[in-house]
């Protein structure tokens, strides 16, 4: 079973090869993936390493946690699954103590996700749900005379 490690406090501009070499100095079999910002592509300051052996995971934590890398002390610990943390997976309103609408109470909209044939006069399927709402609003409007 693979053990996932959180690797935090990474500098924004770092060489992934240097970090891979640092992991290789501890032991072979450490696979690292950095987490980048979706819009800018810049490192968000953390990533995750997968290790196949529990002893190697402990060794990585012991030897590299707090070690200077690019001017920052690395923070390495065993990553917890999202659903095991308290409050994980909860909607923001639920975390603040407010009431969030249940998924069952939401109005379902039939959305077209994929179509095999492309019709040039058909609306873009990504907007089909919004288009249906607009049509309903227009149909329900009454004209005052």
Secondary structure, 3 states (H helix, E strand, C coil): CCEEEEEECCCCCCCHHHHHHHHHHHCCCEEEEEEECCCCCCEEEEEEEEECCHHHHHHHHHHHCCCEECCEECEEEECCCHHHCCCCCCCHHHHCCCCCCCHHHCCCCCCCCCCCCCCCCCCCHHHHHHHHHHHHHHHHCCCCC
